[in-house]
Amino acid sequence: MKIGITCHATAGGSGIIATELGLALARRGHEIHFVTLEAPFRLSHYEPNVFAHSVDTINYPLFKLPPYSIALASKIAEVAQEYDIGVWHAHYAIPNAVAALLGRGMLPPEKRFCLITTLHGTDITLVGSHPSFYRSTQYAMESSCAVTAVSDWLSRETEREFDLKEPVRTIHNFLDVSRFHTRDTNRYTLASPEEKIIMHLSNFRPVKRVTDVVRVFKRILDDMPARLVMVGDGPERLSASGVARQLGVDDRITYLGNCSNIEDLLPCADLIIQPSEHESFGLVPLEAMASEVPVIATNSGGVTEVVVPGETGYLCEVGDIETMADYSRKILTDPELAASLGRAGRRVALKKFSLDHIVGLYEDLYEEVRARRQEFMTQKHNPEL
Ligand code: GMT
């Protein structure tokens, strides 16, 4: 099958999932065309069956901001027509699904593709719910042949918030568990042997509550030698180091910045702390579980579908630093508990979120929308056909 994929090319989870999905589909023999602003975060190499098309924009004195979405729509139309693409998969509603619809409308009727929109979280909870984007997001979903979301929580939240006529289907995120290993070969580069390693990975946006990580870490440090390894970067990085200085723990924290080979870092951790305000899925907890690392996260959104409390880690209320610290100490002082949480994490990752299983669900969905193309085009979206 020929499939177009549009996603954000930055280090965010939606771009990572879209890229990994495209690569997995290509390895299964499908022809994949990415259309993005720049090469997707994890696609910098040649892969058979994969084509990466980038969007050109221009700066012109009349534009305060270059109209990227229009250039994206034109590129989608160009690629869809040239390669005769039957299914387009937009990851993240704004602007990707809206631009794909605009691009589809530019095509002759017989060349129009079926659009699938996958929601990742903030496209609904932050961007889509903003008055400037609400109607465009709703329009994109209503005009897609199918809408999926990465957790049941996000599916239900979207239906409630946007009053959709058709249900949003859940297809959970996935990972290639075989890429994640449990050997902590880099541990000695991060901490001394007696120190426990606590890790946090994110894009340091306010929703990630990185200062909570520092506050929990301070309480852990009161009881044992430890090092906090912060992976990623973003606007809250300064707040984290400010709080760390106030609490007198800044010399016990290492900020690594962005790293793409997190599978080499995660196994070094004794514990991962992800105290997000809300998280539609939580790829990092899943990646930690695949690396047999126990997780402390918040009882919010789709993370509750990933972390099994008491089995692969613990879930706490948002902002409940004391309980997070209590669970952290419990895990860090009981190696048997830590090992059993870790082993269970990998088992859950393999059973529920394996690449083969989830990519198969997307393939079934592509087949389904292709089989119903005529119905979609005539009854729902393009009555002129
Ligand atoms: O919030 C981020 O870290 C980036 C964002 C994105 O769109 O790239 O992540 C969202 O999508 C990820 C992949 O589906 C999910 O694992 C994250 O939970 C989700 N982030 C939020 O809901 C805050």
Boltz pocket constraint, residues with backbone or C-beta under 6 A from the ligand:
constraints:
  - pocket:
      binder: B
      contacts: [[A, 11], [A, 12], [A, 13], [A, 14], [A, 15], [A, 17], [A, 92], [A, 119], [A, 120], [A, 121], [A, 122], [A, 123], [A, 150], [A, 173], [A, 203], [A, 207], [A, 278], [A, 279], [A, 280], [A, 281], [A, 282], [A, 283], [A, 284]]
      max_distance: 6.0
